[in-house]
Amino acid sequence: MRTSAVLTFSIALASLPLFSQQSATQTAAAPGPPTVAEARAFVERANAELLKVNVDAARAEWTAETDITEDTEATTARMNEISTARTLALTEESHRFDHVQLPADLRRQILLLQVTAPAAPKEPKLLAEETRLAAELTGMYGKGKYCPDTPAGQEPAPGAKCLGIDEIDALMAKSRDPEELTKLWVGWHAIGAPMRSKYERFIELQNIGARELGYHDTGELWRANYDMTPAEFSAELERAWTQLEPLYRELHDYVRARLIAKYGKAAERPDGLIPAQLLGNTWAQEWGNIYDIVAPTDPKLAQFKPLDLEVALKKQIAERDPAAAPAFNSRTDLSSDAGHAAEMAAAHDMVHYGENFFKSLGFSPLPKSFWERSQFVHPRDREVVCHASAWDVDWADDLRVKMCIEVSADYFTTVHHELGHNFYQRAYNKLPFLFQNGANDGFHEAIGDSIALSITPAYLKTLGLADSEPPAEADIPLQLRTALDKIAFLPFALALDKWRWEVFSGQVKPVDYNKAWWELREKYQGIAPPVARSEADFDPGAKMHVPANVPYVRYFLARVYQFQFFKAMCDAAGYSGPLNRCSFYGSKAAGDKLNTMLEAGQSQPWQKTLKAMTGTDHLDAQPMLDYFAPLYTWLKEQNKRAR
């Protein structure tokens, strides 16, 4: 499953207000002690300004990501420069009310404005430099290509074969040739090296801004946005990881043994690490694509083959939608008008699966504009950022997704995930702008994933994608397939942001960027690069969230929260069987419970929102451990036998 960034353009992702002479005049402090009435007027004005200018900025950013050119990059950079300056001015003005006794709603909006302020320097030239670098780094990733027949360091010749990240992802998922996998891995990771010096300067500039806001560094600023101190938040993460690490280690040992059985010396290392290129994913963050290699060999379990969802989807879409059928014909030229139209029709059909799940819970259909304005497939005439994301361009009902959809099991899950963002965005759109966000960023990522956990054999049978529901004995293979994505991902998410926090803090110096990256990947994931790496490389840059500056620990939180949400909705639906077999598809009671949580947005501490949903007020890995309990027992048995 692809992991995606929610690009809601909330203040947490660098709000983009424009500056006006009128608002500059309004920021002047009134004489005398500040009052509650003045605080309320300030908050109302800040909400109105932020809403108006963020809509303009979101439209510019949408254009930049769906049409990558120097002009769109420059426009986005300029918008960020102007708007960030204004956001910082509003943040500074808000401190005038720090010691005023305010109603809870006003105090929280001022707090959110302060803790989610962008890490950007106030000095105009430095601010302009930072916003330019941000746009350039995002564009460099979006334009990244691996050209197999072009020597390293050279520009590809006209017409040369070049692969984008989606094509590389597909090859990494399906190839079982270690040499080909190594070439693909090295080829894609080469896109990071040119970013290195720009990224180093980008970090310096962000830290200037963070210190001006009163934080030690940008990592501390990021960790302050969780209704607890940065130190308390770090401890919360470590506590959850301590709960889950034993399960991950058993999965790692089992997968390593099966890879060695498959690939021999290409997979076997004396240090016990797994070569990253063999795990079915460009970043080794999710391993579900190698299920065929690690599937149980016990005949009692091996008889249960996971549904080939890609085949089932293509068959059903082709039968139900004649306009989409040519997309699955190998003779169709997808670059032709007819081929592109078929590809678009198939993508629409994929999105309808996800929309229909939410509709079954009682949510209203997506607006007509969603289907008119979203990017569903890669355009034929321009470069775009294909990384899946969900947008609310006007903070009202201009919902969109930006994807390059293929008909596959991965994208089936990704569609449910992205629409989770969209339905969350619409649920809280009646709140003041400063409350229009997830309870925390992990909530936003977890909504769609909790829905995706309901993609069970029973759900697929209901849709007509499966003929039957397998018996209880099939649970181990099904759980293993799920764990290869859900459990394998956890240490990757931790390692990525721990690396970034150490970079921000100065614990990791620029001369050790790549060394530190692989030390953390080894420590948490137990993996290694396929070839020797050096500081001439910048492998973090090959992961979108690093050059795009998107905080990543939200995805770790989401992996845990989603099981908490999932259990709560299963309980609301009246389900009483094994948790891994629950699907609340069609349950209005589950939908009501979910919608109540979504409508709260960020209007209250996330702990309160979580408790109303699940009965507990903290990140709790127990529902996740309960879900995978049968698999955990089985993995320990398999590894004990192997030893």
C-alpha positions in Angstrom: 0.0 0.0 0.0 1.3 3.4 -0.8 1.7 5.8 1.9 0.4 9.2 1.1 0.8 12.8 2.4 -2.4 14.6 3.2 -2.0 18.0 1.6 -4.9 19.9 3.2 -2.9 23.2 3.2 -3.8 23.7 6.8 -1.7 25.9 9.0 0.3 22.8 9.9 1.7 22.7 6.4 2.8 26.3 6.2 -0.3 28.5 5.9 -0.2 30.9 3.1 -1.8 34.2 3.9 -1.3 37.2 1.7 -0.2 40.5 3.2 -2.3 43.6 2.8 -2.0 47.2 4.0 -5.3 46.9 5.8 -4.1 43.9 7.8 -0.8 45.5 8.5 -2.6 48.4 10.1 -4.8 46.1 12.1 -1.8 44.3 13.7 -0.8 47.4 15.6 -1.5 46.8 19.3 -4.2 48.9 20.9 -3.2 51.0 24.0 -3.8 49.5 27.4 -4.1 45.9 28.6 -5.6 43.5 26.0 -9.2 42.4 26.5 -11.2 39.3 25.8 -13.2 41.4 23.2 -9.9 42.3 21.4 -8.8 38.7 21.5 -12.0 37.5 19.9 -11.8 40.2 17.2 -8.2 39.1 16.5 -9.1 35.4 16.2 -12.1 36.2 13.9 -9.8 38.3 11.7 -7.1 35.7 11.7 -9.5 33.0 10.7 -11.0 35.1 7.9 -7.5 36.1 6.5 -6.1 32.6 6.7 -9.1 31.1 5.0 -9.1 33.6 2.1 -5.4 33.4 1.4 -5.1 29.7 1.9 -7.7 29.1 -0.8 -5.6 31.2 -3.3 -2.4 29.4 -2.2 -4.0 26.0 -2.5 -5.0 26.7 -6.1 -1.4 27.8 -6.9 0.0 24.7 -5.2 -2.5 22.4 -7.1 -1.3 23.9 -10.4 2.3 23.4 -9.4 1.9 19.7 -8.6 -0.2 18.9 -11.6 1.9 20.8 -14.0 5.6 21.0 -13.0 7.4 23.9 -14.7 9.8 26.6 -13.7 6.9 29.1 -13.8 4.6 27.1 -11.5 7.5 26.4 -9.1 8.3 30.1 -9.0 4.7 31.1 -8.5 4.3 28.7 -5.6 7.6 29.9 -4.0 6.5 33.5 -4.2 3.0 32.7 -2.7 4.7 30.9 0.1 7.1 33.7 0.7 4.4 36.4 1.0 2.0 34.2 3.0 4.5 32.8 5.4 5.6 36.3 6.3 2.0 37.2 7.1 1.4 34.0 9.1 4.5 34.8 11.2 3.1 38.3 11.8 -0.2 37.0 13.0 1.6 34.5 15.2 3.7 37.3 16.8 0.6 39.4 17.3 -1.2 36.5 19.0 1.3 36.6 21.9 -0.3 39.8 23.1 -3.1 37.7 24.5 -0.9 35.0 26.2 -1.7 36.2 29.7 -5.4 37.1 29.2 -8.0 34.8 30.7 -9.9 33.7 27.6 -12.8 31.3 26.9 -11.5 27.8 26.0 -12.3 28.1 22.3 -10.3 31.4 21.9 -7.4 30.1 23.9 -7.2 26.9 21.8 -7.3 28.8 18.4 -4.5 31.1 19.6 -2.5 28.1 20.8 -2.9 26.3 17.4 -1.8 29.4 15.6 1.3 29.5 17.7 2.4 25.8 17.7 1.7 25.3 14.0 3.5 28.4 12.7 5.8 27.7 9.8 9.5 27.3 10.6 10.7 30.2 8.5 13.0 33.1 9.1 11.4 36.6 9.3 14.2 38.3 7.4 12.7 38.8 3.9 15.8 37.6 1.9 16.1 34.5 3.9 12.4 33.8 3.7 12.5 34.2 0.0 15.4 31.8 -0.2 13.6 29.2 1.9 10.4 29.2 -0.1 12.4 29.0 -3.3 14.3 26.0 -2.0 11.1 24.3 -0.9 9.5 24.6 -4.3 12.8 23.4 -6.0 13.1 20.3 -3.9 9.5 19.3 -4.4 9.9 19.8 -8.1 13.2 17.8 -8.2 11.4 14.9 -6.7 8.4 15.2 -9.0 10.6 15.2 -12.1 12.8 12.4 -10.9 13.5 9.6 -13.4 15.7 6.6 -13.8 17.0 6.1 -17.3 18.4 2.5 -17.5 20.3 3.1 -20.8 21.8 6.5 -19.8 25.2 6.5 -18.0 25.1 8.0 -14.5 25.6 11.7 -14.5 24.6 12.2 -18.1 21.4 13.7 -19.5 19.2 11.2 -21.3 19.1 11.4 -25.1 15.8 12.4 -26.7 13.5 9.4 -26.8 15.6 7.5 -24.2 13.7 5.1 -22.0 13.2 6.6 -18.6 11.1 5.4 -15.6 9.2 7.4 -13.1 8.5 6.3 -9.6 5.2 4.6 -10.4 6.8 2.5 -13.1 9.7 1.7 -10.8 7.3 0.8 -7.9 5.5 -1.6 -10.2 8.7 -3.3 -11.3 10.1 -3.5 -7.8 6.8 -5.2 -6.7 6.9 -7.8 -9.4 10.4 -8.6 -10.3 12.1 -11.6 -8.7 15.5 -10.9 -10.3 18.0 -9.7 -7.7 20.2 -8.0 -10.3 17.3 -6.1 -11.8 16.0 -5.1 -8.4 19.4 -3.7 -7.5 19.6 -1.7 -10.6 16.2 -0.2 -10.1 16.9 0.6 -6.5 20.2 2.3 -7.3 18.7 4.1 -10.3 15.8 5.7 -8.3 17.9 6.6 -5.3 20.3 8.5 -7.5 17.7 11.3 -7.7 18.5 12.3 -4.2 22.2 13.3 -4.7 21.5 16.6 -6.5 19.2 17.7 -3.7 21.8 17.4 -1.0 23.3 20.9 -0.8 19.9 22.5 -1.3 18.5 20.4 1.5 21.3 21.3 3.9 20.6 25.0 3.4 16.8 24.4 3.7 17.4 22.8 7.1 19.5 25.8 8.2 16.8 28.3 7.2 14.0 26.3 8.9 16.0 26.2 12.1 16.4 30.0 12.0 12.6 30.3 11.9 12.1 27.7 14.6 14.5 29.5 17.0 12.7 32.8 16.3 9.5 31.1 17.4 11.2 30.1 20.7 12.1 26.5 19.9 15.5 24.8 19.9 15.0 23.5 16.3 12.4 22.6 13.8 12.0 19.1 15.0 11.0 20.4 18.5 8.5 22.7 16.8 7.0 19.8 14.9 6.7 17.7 18.1 5.0 20.5 20.0 1.8 20.1 17.9 0.4 17.2 19.9 -1.2 18.7 23.0 1.7 17.6 25.1 5.4 18.6 25.4 7.8 17.5 22.7 9.5 15.3 25.3 6.2 13.7 26.3 5.3 13.1 22.7 8.7 11.3 22.0 8.1 9.1 25.1 4.6 8.3 23.8 6.1 7.0 20.5 8.8 5.0 22.3 6.2 3.4 24.6 4.1 2.3 21.6 7.1 1.0 19.7 8.2 -1.0 22.8 4.8 -2.7 22.6 5.1 -3.5 19.0 8.8 -4.2 18.4 8.6 -7.9 19.5 6.0 -8.6 16.8 8.1 -6.8 14.2 11.3 -8.7 15.1 9.5 -12.0 14.6 8.1 -10.9 11.3 11.6 -9.7 10.2 13.3 -13.0 11.1 10.6 -15.0 9.3 10.8 -12.9 6.2 14.6 -13.0 6.1 14.7 -16.7 6.3 12.2 -17.1 3.4 14.2 -14.6 1.3 17.4 -16.5 1.8 15.5 -19.7 0.8 14.4 -17.9 -2.4 17.6 -15.9 -3.3 20.4 -17.6 -1.5 23.6 -15.5 -1.2 21.8 -12.5 -2.7 19.7 -12.3 0.5 22.0 -13.7 3.1 24.2 -11.3 5.1 26.3 -12.3 8.1 25.0 -9.3 10.1 21.4 -10.6 9.9 20.1 -7.6 7.9 17.8 -7.9 4.9 18.9 -6.3 1.6 16.4 -3.5 1.0 15.9 -4.1 -2.7 14.4 -7.6 -2.1 11.3 -6.5 -0.1 9.0 -5.6 -3.0 9.0 -1.8 -2.4 11.3 1.0 -3.5 11.9 2.2 0.1 11.4 -1.2 1.8 8.7 0.4 3.8 5.9 -2.2 3.1 6.5 -5.8 2.1 3.2 -7.1 1.0 4.3 -7.4 -2.6 6.6 -10.4 -1.7 3.8 -12.4 -0.1 4.3 -15.1 -2.8 7.9 -15.6 -1.5 7.0 -15.7 2.2 3.6 -17.4 2.1 3.1 -20.4 4.5 4.4 -23.7 3.1 2.4 -25.9 5.5 -0.1 -27.7 3.2 -2.9 -26.9 5.6 -2.3 -23.2 5.2 -0.8 -23.1 1.7 -4.1 -24.3 0.2 -5.5 -20.9 1.0 -4.4 -18.5 -1.7 -5.1 -14.8 -1.2 -7.5 -13.4 -3.8 -5.7 -11.9 -6.8 -7.5 -8.6 -6.3 -6.0 -7.0 -9.3 -7.4 -9.7 -11.6 -10.8 -9.6 -9.9 -10.9 -5.8 -10.2 -10.0 -5.8 -13.9 -12.5 -8.5 -14.6 -15.4 -6.7 -12.8 -14.6 -3.3 -14.1 -14.4 -4.6 -17.7 -17.7 -6.4 -17.4 -19.5 -3.4 -15.8 -18.0 -0.5 -17.7 -17.4 -1.0 -21.4 -15.7 2.4 -21.6 -12.9 1.1 -19.2 -12.5 -2.4 -20.8 -9.9 -1.3 -23.4 -7.5 -0.2 -20.6 -6.9 -3.9 -19.8 -6.3 -5.0 -23.4 -2.5 -5.3 -24.0 -3.0 -4.2 -27.6 -4.5 -0.8 -26.5 -2.2 2.2 -26.9 -2.8 4.0 -23.6 -1.2 7.1 -25.0 -3.9 7.4 -27.7 -7.1 9.4 -27.1 -9.1 6.2 -26.9 -6.6 4.5 -24.6 -6.3 7.5 -22.3 -10.1 7.7 -22.1 -10.3 4.0 -21.1 -7.6 4.5 -18.5 -9.6 7.5 -17.1 -12.8 5.5 -16.9 -11.1 2.6 -15.1 -9.6 5.1 -12.6 -13.1 6.6 -11.9 -14.4 3.1 -11.3 -11.7 2.5 -8.8 -12.6 5.7 -6.9 -16.3 4.7 -6.9 -15.4 1.6 -4.9 -14.0 3.8 -2.1 -16.8 6.3 -2.3 -19.5 3.6 -2.1 -18.0 2.3 1.2 -18.4 5.7 2.8 -21.9 6.1 1.3 -22.8 2.7 2.9 -21.9 4.3 6.3 -24.3 7.1 5.7 -22.0 9.8 4.2 -23.2 11.9 1.3 -21.7 11.3 -2.2 -18.6 13.3 -3.3 -19.5 16.6 -5.0 -19.7 16.8 -8.8 -16.7 19.1 -8.8 -14.6 16.2 -7.3 -15.0 14.2 -10.5 -14.3 17.2 -12.7 -11.2 18.6 -11.0 -9.3 15.7 -9.6 -6.2 14.2 -11.2 -6.9 10.5 -11.5 -4.3 9.4 -14.0 -1.0 10.7 -15.3 -1.6 13.4 -18.0 -0.1 12.8 -21.3 1.3 16.3 -21.9 3.1 17.3 -18.7 5.1 16.3 -15.6 3.1 15.9 -12.4 3.7 14.8 -8.8 2.0 11.3 -8.9 2.3 10.7 -5.2 -1.2 10.2 -4.0 -2.8 13.1 -1.9 -6.2 14.4 -0.9 -7.1 18.1 -1.1 -9.8 20.5 0.1 -9.0 23.5 -2.1 -11.6 25.9 -0.7 -12.1 24.5 2.9 -15.8 24.0 1.9 -16.6 21.4 -0.8 -13.9 21.6 -3.5 -12.6 18.2 -2.6 -10.0 16.5 -4.9 -7.5 13.7 -5.1 -4.2 13.8 -7.0 -3.2 10.4 -8.1 -2.0 8.3 -11.0 -4.3 5.4 -10.5 -3.7 1.9 -11.8 -6.1 -0.9 -11.3 -4.3 -2.9 -8.6 -4.7 -4.2 -5.1 -2.4 -1.4 -3.8 -4.4 1.4 -5.5 -7.7 -0.2 -4.3 -6.4 0.3 -0.7 -4.9 3.7 -1.5 -8.3 5.0 -2.9 -10.0 4.1 0.4 -7.1 5.9 2.3 -7.2 9.1 0.3 -11.0 9.4 0.4 -10.7 9.1 4.2 -8.9 12.5 4.1 -11.6 14.0 1.8 -14.6 12.9 4.0 -12.7 14.1 7.1 -12.1 17.5 5.4 -15.8 17.8 4.6 -16.9 16.8 8.0 -15.1 19.6 9.8 -15.7 22.3 7.2 -18.2 24.2 9.3 -15.6 25.0 12.0 -13.5 28.1 12.1 -10.4 27.8 9.9 -8.0 27.3 12.8 -10.0 24.2 13.9 -10.2 22.8 10.3 -7.7 19.9 10.7 -7.5 16.5 12.1 -7.4 16.0 15.9 -3.8 15.5 15.2 -2.1 14.7 11.9 -2.0 10.9 12.7 -5.8 11.0 12.9 -6.0 12.3 9.4 -3.9 9.5 8.0 -5.7 6.8 10.1 -9.3 7.4 8.9 -9.0 5.9 5.5 -6.8 3.2 6.7 -9.3 2.1 9.4 -11.8 1.9 6.5 -9.3 -0.1 4.5 -9.1 -2.7 7.3 -12.7 -3.5 6.4 -11.5 -4.8 3.0 -12.0 -8.3 4.3 -12.9 -11.4 2.3 -16.5 -10.9 3.4 -16.5 -7.3 2.1 -15.0 -8.4 -1.2 -17.6 -11.2 -1.5 -20.3 -8.6 -0.9 -18.9 -6.5 -3.8 -18.8 -9.6 -6.1 -15.0 -9.5 -6.2 -14.7 -12.8 -4.4 -16.8 -15.9 -4.8 -16.6 -17.1 -1.2 -15.3 -16.3 2.2 -12.4 -18.5 3.3 -12.7 -20.5 6.5 -11.1 -19.6 9.9 -8.0 -21.7 9.1 -7.2 -19.2 6.4 -6.7 -16.4 8.9 -2.9 -16.9 9.2 -2.2 -16.4 5.5 -4.5 -13.3 5.5 -2.9 -11.9 8.6 0.6 -12.5 7.3 -0.3 -10.6 4.1 -1.7 -7.7 6.1 1.3 -7.6 8.6 3.7 -7.4 5.7 2.3 -3.9 5.1 1.0 -2.8 8.5 3.7 -4.1 10.9 6.7 -3.8 8.5 6.0 -0.2 8.0 6.2 0.9 11.7 10.0 1.1 12.1 10.4 2.8 8.7 8.2 5.6 9.8 10.0 6.0 13.1 13.5 5.9 11.5 12.6 8.5 8.9 11.5 11.2 11.3 14.1 10.3 14.0 16.7 10.9 11.3 15.1 14.2 10.4 14.8 15.3 14.1 18.5 14.5 14.6 19.3 16.5 11.5 17.2 19.5 12.7 18.8 19.3 16.2 22.4 19.2 14.8 23.0 15.8 16.3 23.5 14.6 12.7 25.9 16.9 10.8 25.6 17.3 7.0 28.8 15.3 6.4 27.0 12.3 8.0 23.5 12.6 6.4 23.7 9.3 4.6 25.6 7.4 7.2 23.1 8.4 9.9 20.2 7.5 7.6 21.4 3.9 7.2 22.4 3.5 10.8 18.8 4.3 11.8 17.4 2.0 9.1 19.6 -0.8 10.4 18.7 -0.1 14.0 14.9 0.0 13.6 14.2 -1.9 10.4 17.1 -4.3 10.3 17.7 -3.6 6.6 20.7 -2.6 4.5 21.3 -1.0 1.1 22.0 -3.4 -1.8 25.3 -1.6 -2.6 27.8 0.4 -0.6 26.6 4.0 0.0 28.6 7.1 0.8 28.1 10.8 1.5 28.1 11.3 -2.3 24.6 9.9 -2.0 21.6 11.4 -0.4 19.2 8.5 -0.1 16.6 10.3 2.1 15.9 12.5 -0.9 14.5 9.5 -2.8 11.5 9.5 -0.4 9.0 12.2 -1.3 8.3 13.3 2.2 11.9 14.5 2.8 12.3 16.9 -0.1 8.6 17.9 0.3 9.2 18.5 4.0 6.1 16.6 5.2 6.4 15.3 8.8 6.3 11.5 8.7 5.7 10.3 12.3 2.0 10.9 11.6 2.1 7.6 9.6 3.4 5.7 12.6 0.6 7.2 14.7 -1.9 6.4 12.0 -0.8 2.7 11.9 -1.7 2.4 15.6 -4.8 4.7 15.7 -6.4 2.9 12.8 -6.7 -0.3 14.8 -8.2 1.7 17.7 -10.7 3.3 15.4 -11.4 0.0 13.6 -12.2 -1.8 16.8 -14.5 1.1 17.9 -16.4 1.0 14.7 -16.7 -2.8 14.8 -18.1 -2.6 18.3 -20.6 0.1 17.1 -21.6 -2.2 14.3 -22.4 -5.0 16.8 -19.6 -7.2 15.5 -18.4 -9.9 18.0 -16.1 -12.2 16.1 -12.3 -12.2 15.5 -11.3 -8.6 14.9 -9.4 -9.4 11.7 -12.6 -10.7 10.1 -14.7 -7.6 10.9 -16.2 -5.4 8.2 -18.5 -2.6 9.2 -19.5 -1.9 5.5 -23.1 -0.8 5.5 -23.3 0.0 9.2 -24.9 3.4 9.8 -24.1 3.1 13.6 -20.4 2.8 12.8 -20.8 5.7 10.3 -22.4 7.9 13.0 -19.6 7.2 15.5 -17.0 8.0 12.8 -18.7 11.2 11.7 -19.0 12.5 15.3 -15.2 12.2 15.6 -14.6 13.7 12.2 -16.8 16.7 12.8 -14.8 17.7 15.9 -11.7 18.5 13.8 -9.0 20.1 15.9 -11.4 21.9 18.2 -10.3 20.0 21.3 -7.2 18.1 22.4 -6.9 14.9 20.5 -6.9 12.9 23.7 -10.5 14.0 24.3 -11.6 13.2 20.7 -9.9 9.8 20.9 -11.6 8.9 24.2 -15.0 9.7 22.8 -14.3 7.4 19.9 -12.5 4.5 21.6 -12.8 4.9 25.3 -9.1 5.5 25.8 -7.2 8.8 25.7 -3.8 7.6 24.6 -1.9 5.9 21.7 -2.6 2.3 22.5 -1.1 -0.6 20.5 -3.2 -3.2 22.2 -6.0 -3.4 19.5 -3.2 -3.9 16.9 -1.6 -6.6 18.9 -5.0 -8.3 19.5 -5.7 -8.2 15.7 -2.4 -9.9 15.0 -2.3 -12.2 18.0 -2.8 -15.5 16.1 -0.1 -14.5 13.6 2.4 -13.5 16.4 2.0 -17.0 17.9 2.5 -18.6 14.6 5.6 -16.6 13.7 7.3 -17.5 16.9 6.6 -21.2 16.2 8.0 -20.9 12.7 11.1 -19.0 13.8 11.8 -21.5 16.7 11.7 -24.4 14.2 14.0 -22.6 11.8 16.6 -22.0 14.5 
